[in-house]
Amino acid sequence: MNRFVVSVSRCLVPAVATACWATVSLAQQGGPAGPPGGLGVNVLNTPLAVTGSTTVSGSVTVKNTADNPVPVFVGNTAEVPALTSSVDEPGRNPYQVSTTKGCGGGLGCNIDFPPVPNGKRLVVQQVSCSTTYTGQPSFVKVSVEANVTPVRSSFFAPFAGGAILFTQRLDSYLDATNTLDIGISLGGGTSTIGQTQCSVTGHLLDCAANQCSAIVQN
């Protein structure tokens, strides 16, 4: 009986060792290899919801609607600051227009400027004029108007020695297609106004690039 057990043991030990070696060898090999380049995967559910961070190459179209806006986060670090452009910077779209008009020797004169371009808003910051007069006016009144009316600003201008010269600072706003008018009137029935030169200085806002709110008017 003991001889049989010894014989079986002598047979089992090499068999177990061989099986263990084969198992370890297969585990090290990792099983059979797949196709070259891996398996191709076709994603059928579009659009595909993504959670977390991902990397996208190529062109990406983002639907950013008013009722469902897409939040945008801009990484603006001191080492790599984000480049920005201010479309409302006054120096980007300066406005400076001058015009001359022969006023025909009347008591008053209106000087008209070109209409504000489409898609723009004119911010008027300064008006100035020079003209001559005859007679002895009792006053010189100036009105800055949009489309002749309503009056945006009015003031009395200085005059002496047959000349009227003034520069007036103001803030006035005109939307596209509106025209700015400067009206000069003399007080005194025998006074007349001569050739007049006026200029307007300010800047334009680009309402096409950045929407302009409506001008509040009462």
C-alpha positions in Angstrom: 0.0 0.0 0.0 2.8 2.5 0.9 4.6 1.7 -2.3 1.5 2.6 -4.3 1.2 6.0 -2.6 4.9 6.7 -3.2 4.5 5.8 -6.8 1.5 8.0 -7.3 3.2 10.9 -5.5 6.2 10.6 -7.8 3.9 10.9 -10.8 1.8 13.8 -9.4 4.6 16.1 -8.3 6.1 16.5 -11.9 2.5 16.8 -13.3 1.6 19.6 -10.9 4.8 21.4 -11.5 4.3 21.2 -15.2 0.8 22.6 -15.0 1.9 25.4 -12.7 4.7 26.4 -15.2 2.2 26.3 -18.1 -0.3 28.5 -16.2 2.4 31.1 -15.3 3.7 31.1 -18.8 0.2 31.8 -20.2 -0.4 34.6 -17.7 2.8 36.2 -18.7 1.9 36.1 -22.3 -1.4 37.9 -21.6 -3.6 35.9 -23.9 -3.9 36.2 -27.7 -3.3 39.6 -29.3 -6.1 41.7 -30.9 -6.1 43.2 -34.4 -3.4 45.7 -35.4 -4.4 49.3 -34.4 -7.0 48.1 -31.9 -10.8 47.7 -32.4 -12.7 50.4 -34.2 -15.7 51.9 -32.3 -18.6 53.6 -34.0 -20.6 56.0 -31.7 -24.2 56.1 -32.9 -25.8 58.4 -30.3 -25.4 62.0 -31.4 -25.0 64.4 -29.8 -22.9 62.5 -27.3 -23.1 63.8 -23.8 -19.7 64.2 -22.2 -19.0 64.6 -18.5 -15.8 65.9 -17.1 -12.8 67.1 -19.2 -12.0 65.9 -22.7 -9.9 66.9 -25.7 -11.5 67.7 -29.0 -9.7 68.2 -32.3 -11.0 69.8 -35.5 -13.9 72.2 -35.8 -16.6 72.4 -33.1 -19.9 74.2 -33.5 -21.5 75.5 -30.2 -25.2 76.4 -30.3 -25.3 79.4 -27.9 -29.0 80.5 -27.8 -30.5 83.3 -25.6 -32.8 80.9 -23.8 -30.1 78.3 -23.3 -26.7 80.1 -23.2 -23.5 78.1 -23.0 -21.2 79.1 -20.1 -17.7 80.0 -21.2 -14.7 80.0 -18.9 -11.5 81.8 -20.0 -8.3 80.8 -18.4 -6.5 84.2 -17.8 -3.3 83.7 -15.9 -0.6 86.1 -15.2 1.9 83.9 -17.1 -0.4 83.5 -20.2 -3.0 86.4 -20.1 -5.9 86.2 -22.5 -5.9 88.7 -25.3 -9.0 90.9 -25.4 -10.3 93.7 -27.6 -12.7 96.5 -26.5 -15.0 97.4 -29.3 -16.2 100.4 -27.4 -12.8 102.0 -26.9 -13.2 105.6 -27.9 -9.8 105.7 -29.8 -10.8 102.7 -32.0 -13.6 104.6 -33.7 -13.0 108.3 -33.4 -15.4 110.7 -35.0 -14.3 114.2 -36.1 -16.3 115.9 -38.8 -16.2 119.6 -40.0 -18.6 121.4 -42.3 -18.9 124.9 -43.7 -22.1 126.6 -44.8 -22.9 130.0 -46.2 -25.9 131.1 -44.1 -27.2 133.7 -46.5 -27.2 136.8 -44.2 -30.2 135.9 -42.1 -30.8 136.0 -38.4 -30.2 132.3 -38.0 -28.4 129.3 -39.6 -28.6 125.5 -39.3 -25.5 123.5 -39.9 -26.2 119.8 -40.8 -23.8 116.9 -40.4 -23.9 113.5 -42.2 -26.2 110.8 -40.9 -24.8 108.3 -38.4 -23.6 105.2 -40.3 -25.7 102.0 -40.1 -24.9 99.7 -37.2 -23.3 102.6 -35.2 -24.1 105.0 -32.4 -22.6 108.4 -32.3 -21.4 109.7 -28.9 -21.0 113.5 -29.3 -18.5 115.0 -26.8 -17.7 118.4 -28.2 -19.0 121.0 -30.8 -17.3 124.1 -31.9 -18.1 126.8 -34.4 -16.8 130.1 -35.9 -18.8 132.6 -37.9 -19.2 136.3 -38.5 -22.0 138.7 -38.1 -23.1 142.2 -39.0 -25.0 144.7 -36.9 -25.3 144.6 -33.1 -27.0 141.4 -31.9 -28.2 141.4 -28.3 -27.4 137.7 -27.9 -26.2 134.6 -29.8 -28.0 131.4 -29.0 -26.8 127.9 -30.0 -28.9 124.7 -30.1 -27.5 121.2 -30.7 -30.3 119.1 -32.1 -30.9 115.6 -33.5 -33.0 115.6 -36.7 -33.7 119.3 -36.1 -35.6 118.4 -32.9 -35.5 117.6 -30.0 -32.8 119.9 -28.6 -30.0 118.0 -27.0 -28.1 121.1 -25.7 -28.5 124.9 -25.8 -26.4 127.7 -24.6 -25.5 131.4 -25.3 -22.2 131.9 -27.2 -19.8 134.8 -26.8 -19.5 137.4 -29.6 -17.4 140.5 -30.1 -16.0 142.6 -33.0 -18.1 140.9 -35.7 -17.0 137.3 -34.8 -18.7 134.4 -32.9 -16.4 131.7 -31.6 -17.2 128.9 -29.2 -16.3 125.4 -28.1 -18.8 123.5 -26.0 -18.4 120.2 -24.2 -21.4 117.9 -24.0 -22.5 114.3 -24.0 -25.2 113.4 -26.5 -26.1 110.2 -28.3 -27.5 109.6 -31.8 -28.4 106.2 -33.3 -27.9 105.1 -36.9 -29.4 107.3 -39.7 -30.0 110.2 -37.3 -28.4 113.6 -38.2 -26.8 116.2 -35.9 -27.7 119.8 -36.4 -26.2 122.9 -34.9 -28.5 126.0 -35.0 -27.1 129.5 -34.4 -29.6 132.4 -34.0 -28.9 136.1 -33.4 -31.1 138.3 -31.2 -31.6 141.7 -32.8 -33.6 142.6 -35.9 -30.8 144.3 -37.8 -28.1 141.6 -37.3 -27.2 139.0 -39.9 -25.0 135.9 -39.8 -22.3 135.1 -42.4 -20.4 132.0 -43.5 -20.2 129.5 -40.7 -17.8 126.6 -40.0 -18.6 124.0 -37.3 -17.0 120.7 -36.2 -18.2 117.8 -34.1 -15.9 115.5 -32.1 -16.7 112.2 -30.4 -16.6 108.5 -31.2 -18.7 105.8 -32.7 -20.0 102.7 -30.9 -20.1 99.5 -33.0 -23.7 98.2 -32.3 -23.2 95.3 -34.7 -20.3 93.8 -32.8 -21.7 94.6 -29.4 -25.5 95.3 -29.1 -26.4 98.8 -28.0 -29.2 99.3 -25.5 -32.0 101.7 -26.5 -31.4 105.3 -25.6 -33.7 106.3 -22.8 -35.7 109.4 -23.8 -38.3 111.3 -21.8 
